[in-house]
Amino acid sequence: MVDMSVSLAGVVLRNPIMTAAGTCGYVDEFADVLDPSRLGAMVTKSITSQPREGHPPWRLVEVPLGMLNAVGLANVGLQRFLDEKLPGAAGLDTVLIGSIAGNSIEDYVAVAAAFDAEDRLPLVELNVSCPNTQDGLVFGEDPDHLRKLLGEVRPALKRTKMLVKLSPNVGDIVAMAGAAIEAGADGLTLINTMSALAIDVEAGTPRLSRGSGGLSGPAIHPIALRMVHQVYHAAAGPAGVPLIGLGGVMRWSDAAEFILAGATAVGMGTALFVDPRSPKAVLKGLARWVQRQGCSSIRELVGQVKPP
């Protein structure tokens, strides 16, 4: 028997495989196709203080080796989420992580404070790839903006652990990770989608209604892997801050790469659109890999990639 459990900022997950925010509904919709008990954790759709319609169609298109999305954080808003969606967590046999987004520091703080009052959400994940309405700058693309945001959100989380989902659209991912850790992040998720564009060559227009969008899937996996490896060795590892590797995990070997690079847990997103039951195969493959490595726990392999 192999011990597949991991600790994410003090919260124990039965295994390291998680769903990514926005890929499996709000809370319990995914249970129709996969038993939540097979997962280490599930992440909710990103919730904002007020309801959001999101962008008009098309807002999700397939591209080679992945997909582009510009959903626009469409969600029912904080109050309806608490009243109508979160009660579904009572039947989940897994850890539920609340995803938070917003266009102002006040938005983030309001949702964080409300989530902190819910014992069904032991962890929250801040989606900091949102532009501040006051100056248009993205919180997760500037260290000072990120420190200021987390400095306000951190006091609102008296019970709940704070994960920060970092954007890859930066010049120095280690600097952003360091800023998040300095500001009190209990864990980091790497990476969010990468800014990209697809064009309809017959119409001569972008395929997404918004124009550009976020690229996810196998195309970004090597980039995400490099960033996890860098952040683990330069910032998170020395600080004892756990990482969630996210980006193009389609097979067990993709997840194993993240573990070796320094990730404690591994998120799956685009793969769920291809086969929502794929986490079962990934977890089975990981367990066999741990055995072949002669280890009794997957935790022994975190960050153990050998130097070239």
KALIN-V790559 format. One record per residue. N is the residue number from 0. RES is the residue in one small letter. PSI is psi in degrees with one decimal (none if undefined). D_FIRST is the distance of its C-alpha to the first C-alpha in Angstrom with 1 decimal. Layout:
BEGIN
N & RES & PSI & D_FIRST
N & RES & PSI & D_FIRST
END
This chain:
BEGIN
0 & m & 139.7 & 0.0
1 & v & 134.6 & 3.8
2 & d & 111.0 & 6.7
3 & m & 3.5 & 9.3
4 & s & 149.5 & 12.0
5 & v & 161.8 & 15.2
6 & s & 121.6 & 18.6
7 & l & 99.5 & 21.7
8 & a & 37.2 & 24.8
9 & g & -7.3 & 23.3
10 & v & 122.4 & 22.0
11 & v & 127.3 & 18.3
12 & l & 138.1 & 16.9
13 & r & -25.9 & 13.6
14 & n & 169.0 & 13.3
15 & p & 0.7 & 16.0
16 & i & 126.3 & 17.8
17 & m & 160.0 & 21.2
18 & t & 150.5 & 24.4
19 & a & 152.6 & 27.5
20 & a & 137.3 & 30.6
21 & g & 3.8 & 33.1
22 & t & -3.9 & 30.9
23 & c & 30.1 & 29.8
24 & g & -162.6 & 32.7
25 & y & -58.3 & 33.3
26 & v & -66.4 & 30.6
27 & d & 6.0 & 29.6
28 & e & -34.8 & 31.1
29 & f & -20.5 & 27.9
30 & a & -16.5 & 26.4
31 & d & -24.2 & 28.6
32 & v & -19.3 & 26.6
33 & l & 128.8 & 23.0
34 & d & 117.8 & 21.3
35 & p & -23.7 & 21.2
36 & s & -12.4 & 18.0
37 & r & -7.1 & 16.2
38 & l & 152.9 & 17.7
39 & g & -36.5 & 17.3
40 & a & 160.2 & 21.1
41 & m & 143.7 & 24.3
42 & v & 132.5 & 27.6
43 & t & 166.8 & 30.9
44 & k & 148.4 & 33.9
45 & s & 129.3 & 36.0
46 & i & 134.3 & 38.4
47 & t & 164.7 & 41.9
48 & s & -34.2 & 44.4
49 & q & 155.5 & 46.7
50 & p & 149.7 & 46.0
51 & r & 133.1 & 46.1
52 & e & -30.6 & 47.1
53 & g & -175.9 & 45.7
54 & h & 154.0 & 47.3
55 & p & 164.0 & 48.9
56 & p & 157.4 & 47.6
57 & w & 139.7 & 46.5
58 & r & 7.1 & 43.9
59 & l & 122.1 & 40.9
60 & v & 149.0 & 41.4
61 & e & 139.5 & 39.3
62 & v & 164.4 & 39.9
63 & p & 128.4 & 38.7
64 & l & 29.4 & 35.0
65 & g & -157.8 & 34.8
66 & m & 157.3 & 36.9
67 & l & 139.1 & 39.5
68 & n & 145.9 & 39.9
69 & a & 63.5 & 42.5
70 & v & -32.8 & 41.7
71 & g & 28.1 & 43.5
72 & l & 36.9 & 41.1
73 & a & 126.4 & 42.3
74 & n & 167.8 & 41.2
75 & v & -5.7 & 42.7
76 & g & 163.1 & 43.2
77 & l & -51.6 & 41.9
78 & q & -43.7 & 43.6
79 & r & -34.0 & 42.8
80 & f & -47.3 & 39.1
81 & l & -39.7 & 39.0
82 & d & -38.4 & 41.0
83 & e & -30.6 & 39.8
84 & k & -47.7 & 36.4
85 & l & -32.2 & 34.4
86 & p & -24.9 & 34.6
87 & g & -15.1 & 32.2
88 & a & -18.1 & 29.5
89 & a & -28.2 & 29.6
90 & g & 3.4 & 27.5
91 & l & 131.2 & 24.9
92 & d & 57.1 & 21.4
93 & t & 170.9 & 20.7
94 & v & 132.8 & 22.4
95 & l & 129.2 & 25.9
96 & i & 127.2 & 27.7
97 & g & 124.8 & 31.4
98 & s & 134.3 & 33.1
99 & i & 135.4 & 36.7
100 & a & 167.3 & 39.5
101 & g & 167.4 & 43.3
102 & n & 4.3 & 46.6
103 & s & 160.9 & 47.5
104 & i & -38.6 & 46.1
105 & e & -37.3 & 47.3
106 & d & -49.6 & 45.3
107 & y & -45.0 & 42.0
108 & v & -41.1 & 42.9
109 & a & -45.6 & 43.8
110 & v & -39.7 & 40.6
111 & a & -44.1 & 38.5
112 & a & -40.1 & 40.4
113 & a & -40.4 & 39.9
114 & f & -34.8 & 36.1
115 & d & -26.7 & 35.9
116 & a & -5.1 & 37.4
117 & e & 113.7 & 34.6
118 & d & -8.7 & 31.6
119 & r & -3.3 & 29.7
120 & l & 82.8 & 29.8
121 & p & -16.8 & 28.0
122 & l & 145.8 & 28.3
123 & v & 153.2 & 31.1
124 & e & 118.7 & 31.5
125 & l & 118.1 & 35.0
126 & n & 100.5 & 36.1
127 & v & 15.9 & 38.8
128 & s & 37.2 & 39.9
129 & c & 139.1 & 42.8
130 & p & 138.6 & 46.5
131 & n & 126.5 & 48.4
132 & t & -19.6 & 51.4
133 & q & -36.4 & 53.6
134 & d & -2.7 & 53.4
135 & g & -7.1 & 51.4
136 & l & 142.3 & 49.0
137 & v & 130.3 & 45.3
138 & f & -41.9 & 43.5
139 & g & 8.7 & 40.6
140 & e & 7.1 & 42.9
141 & d & 123.3 & 44.8
142 & p & -40.6 & 43.4
143 & d & -42.1 & 46.3
144 & h & -41.0 & 45.8
145 & l & -43.6 & 42.1
146 & r & -42.5 & 42.8
147 & k & -43.8 & 45.4
148 & l & -51.6 & 43.3
149 & l & -30.8 & 40.3
150 & g & -27.3 & 42.8
151 & e & -35.3 & 44.0
152 & v & -39.5 & 40.7
153 & r & -47.2 & 38.8
154 & p & -22.9 & 41.1
155 & a & -15.9 & 40.6
156 & l & 84.8 & 36.9
157 & k & -25.6 & 37.0
158 & r & -36.1 & 33.6
159 & t & 141.6 & 31.8
160 & k & 144.4 & 30.1
161 & m & 116.6 & 31.8
162 & l & 146.6 & 30.3
163 & v & 122.7 & 32.8
164 & k & 111.4 & 32.6
165 & l & 146.3 & 34.6
166 & s & 140.7 & 36.9
167 & p & -7.2 & 36.9
168 & n & 53.6 & 40.6
169 & v & 161.8 & 41.5
170 & g & -29.4 & 42.9
171 & d & 93.8 & 40.6
172 & i & -30.2 & 37.1
173 & v & -39.3 & 36.5
174 & a & -40.4 & 39.6
175 & m & -41.0 & 38.6
176 & a & -43.2 & 35.1
177 & g & -40.8 & 36.9
178 & a & -40.8 & 39.4
179 & a & -42.4 & 36.7
180 & i & -43.1 & 34.9
181 & e & -34.8 & 38.3
182 & a & 4.1 & 39.1
183 & g & 14.4 & 36.1
184 & a & 133.7 & 33.3
185 & d & -13.3 & 29.9
186 & g & 161.4 & 28.1
187 & l & 142.8 & 29.3
188 & t & 125.6 & 28.6
189 & l & 120.6 & 29.7
190 & i & 165.6 & 31.4
191 & n & -179.3 & 33.7
192 & t & 158.6 & 35.6
193 & m & 138.6 & 38.2
194 & s & 129.4 & 41.9
195 & a & 171.5 & 43.0
196 & l & 142.4 & 45.7
197 & a & 140.4 & 46.2
198 & i & 136.7 & 49.7
199 & d & 108.6 & 51.2
200 & v & -21.4 & 53.5
201 & e & -44.2 & 55.8
202 & a & -22.2 & 56.3
203 & g & 25.2 & 56.2
204 & t & 157.9 & 54.2
205 & p & 146.5 & 50.7
206 & r & -25.5 & 48.2
207 & l & 143.7 & 47.0
208 & s & -31.8 & 49.7
209 & r & -19.1 & 49.1
210 & g & -101.0 & 49.4
211 & s & 166.9 & 46.5
212 & g & -164.9 & 43.0
213 & g & 125.4 & 39.4
214 & l & 130.7 & 37.6
215 & s & 172.1 & 33.9
216 & g & -171.7 & 31.5
217 & p & -28.5 & 30.7
218 & a & -30.3 & 34.1
219 & i & -1.2 & 33.1
220 & h & -48.5 & 29.6
221 & p & -32.1 & 30.8
222 & i & -46.4 & 33.0
223 & a & -40.2 & 30.4
224 & l & -43.9 & 28.1
225 & r & -41.0 & 31.0
226 & m & -40.9 & 31.8
227 & v & -44.7 & 28.3
228 & h & -45.3 & 28.3
229 & q & -49.0 & 31.8
230 & v & -38.3 & 31.3
231 & y & -47.2 & 28.1
232 & h & -31.9 & 30.0
233 & a & -21.3 & 33.4
234 & a & -59.3 & 32.9
235 & a & -44.5 & 29.6
236 & g & -54.8 & 27.6
237 & p & -29.9 & 30.4
238 & a & -6.6 & 30.9
239 & g & 27.5 & 27.2
240 & v & 123.4 & 27.5
241 & p & 152.0 & 24.4
242 & l & 146.3 & 25.0
243 & i & 118.9 & 24.1
244 & g & 129.9 & 24.6
245 & l & 128.4 & 26.5
246 & g & 100.1 & 28.5
247 & g & 28.7 & 28.1
248 & v & 108.8 & 24.4
249 & m & -27.4 & 24.4
250 & r & 166.9 & 21.5
251 & w & -34.3 & 18.0
252 & s & -30.5 & 19.8
253 & d & -43.2 & 22.2
254 & a & -39.7 & 19.6
255 & a & -37.5 & 18.0
256 & e & -43.9 & 21.6
257 & f & -41.9 & 22.1
258 & i & -48.9 & 19.1
259 & l & -33.2 & 20.5
260 & a & -17.7 & 23.9
261 & g & 3.5 & 23.1
262 & a & 135.0 & 21.9
263 & t & -37.2 & 19.5
264 & a & 164.7 & 19.5
265 & v & 127.2 & 20.8
266 & g & 148.5 & 23.4
267 & m & 134.9 & 24.3
268 & g & -73.6 & 27.9
269 & t & -36.0 & 29.9
270 & a & -29.6 & 27.1
271 & l & -24.7 & 27.3
272 & f & -27.8 & 30.9
273 & v & -49.5 & 30.0
274 & d & 102.2 & 27.0
275 & p & -11.4 & 26.0
276 & r & 4.5 & 22.7
277 & s & -27.6 & 21.7
278 & p & -29.8 & 19.2
279 & k & -44.6 & 16.8
280 & a & -37.8 & 17.1
281 & v & -45.4 & 16.9
282 & l & -41.0 & 13.6
283 & k & -43.8 & 12.1
284 & g & -37.9 & 13.7
285 & l & -43.8 & 12.6
286 & a & -41.6 & 8.8
287 & r & -36.4 & 9.9
288 & w & -43.1 & 12.3
289 & v & -41.9 & 10.1
290 & q & -44.7 & 8.4
291 & r & -27.5 & 12.1
292 & q & -3.1 & 13.3
293 & g & 25.5 & 11.5
294 & c & 151.5 & 10.2
295 & s & -14.8 & 7.4
296 & s & 143.4 & 9.1
297 & i & -22.3 & 11.4
298 & r & -26.1 & 14.1
299 & e & -17.6 & 14.6
300 & l & -3.5 & 16.0
301 & v & 121.5 & 18.5
302 & g & 15.4 & 22.0
303 & q & 21.6 & 21.1
304 & v & 137.6 & 23.3
305 & k & 145.2 & 25.5
306 & p & 151.0 & 29.3
307 & p & none & 31.4
END
